[in-house]
């Protein structure tokens, strides 16, 4: 009854997960640096979890949802 939960996870799944996290963190780091945001923060957050911080980055740092600004006619 004393089994290690990590040893029950297939090795290929750990490798794929690590690859996804490294790619996500690297892309977020490079993109944040290019856009003038805190690159180290976004890169670190990208290494922690997928896809939560990627979605947060896309909404708040990249501003993928832009408001339409209505011009005044005065």
Backbone torsions as a table, in degrees:
resi	resn	phi	psi	omega
1	UNK	NA	-2.8	-177.1
2	UNK	-102.3	70.5	-178.2
3	UNK	-105.2	148.8	179.5
4	UNK	-86.3	125.9	-177.0
5	UNK	-68.1	-32.2	-179.9
6	UNK	-67.0	-33.1	-179.3
7	UNK	-72.9	-15.2	178.7
8	UNK	-85.3	-9.6	178.0
9	UNK	-85.2	131.1	179.7
10	UNK	-62.4	145.1	-178.0
11	UNK	-62.5	-38.0	-178.6
12	UNK	-63.8	-33.2	179.1
13	UNK	-69.0	-38.6	176.7
14	UNK	-65.5	-39.8	179.8
15	UNK	-66.7	-44.3	179.5
16	UNK	-64.0	-42.9	178.5
17	UNK	-62.6	-44.5	178.3
18	UNK	-62.5	-41.4	179.0
19	UNK	-62.3	-44.8	179.6
20	UNK	-62.7	-44.5	-178.8
21	UNK	-66.3	-39.7	179.0
22	UNK	-67.4	-42.4	177.7
23	UNK	-63.8	-43.7	179.6
24	UNK	-63.6	-46.8	179.9
25	UNK	-63.3	-40.3	178.8
26	UNK	-65.5	-45.5	179.9
27	UNK	-63.4	-43.4	179.4
28	UNK	-63.7	-38.7	178.3
29	UNK	-62.5	-50.3	-178.0
30	UNK	-65.3	-41.6	-178.5
31	UNK	-69.2	-41.0	178.5
32	UNK	-65.5	-38.3	177.6
33	UNK	-64.1	-41.9	-179.4
34	UNK	-64.7	-34.6	-176.8
35	UNK	-93.5	0.1	176.1
36	UNK	84.4	19.3	177.1
37	UNK	-94.9	176.8	179.6
38	UNK	-72.8	95.0	-172.9
39	UNK	-65.3	-41.1	-177.5
40	UNK	-66.5	-37.9	178.0
41	UNK	-64.2	-50.0	-178.3
42	UNK	-66.6	-36.8	177.4
43	UNK	-64.7	-42.2	178.4
44	UNK	-65.6	-44.3	179.2
45	UNK	-63.6	-33.3	177.2
46	UNK	-67.5	-25.5	178.0
47	UNK	-80.3	-17.8	-174.0
48	UNK	-81.4	-48.2	-170.1
49	UNK	-146.9	146.7	177.2
50	UNK	-124.1	137.6	-8.1
51	UNK	-101.8	13.5	-173.3
52	UNK	-55.9	-52.6	-177.1
53	UNK	-71.7	-25.2	174.5
54	UNK	-65.9	-43.6	178.2
55	UNK	-64.6	-43.4	178.1
56	UNK	-62.0	-42.3	178.6
57	UNK	-61.7	-45.3	-178.2
58	UNK	-64.8	-35.6	-178.5
59	UNK	-77.0	-47.3	-171.0
60	UNK	-94.6	-40.1	-177.2
61	UNK	-86.5	-43.3	-179.6
62	UNK	-86.5	-20.0	179.8
63	UNK	54.1	60.6	-178.7
64	UNK	-72.0	-23.2	175.1
65	UNK	-102.4	100.9	-177.5
66	UNK	-100.4	138.9	176.8
67	UNK	-77.0	146.6	173.6
68	UNK	-84.6	125.9	179.9
69	UNK	-95.8	120.7	179.7
70	UNK	-87.8	130.2	180.0
71	UNK	-80.1	149.4	178.3
72	UNK	-84.7	141.9	-178.4
73	UNK	-100.9	28.7	-178.1
74	UNK	-89.5	NA	NA
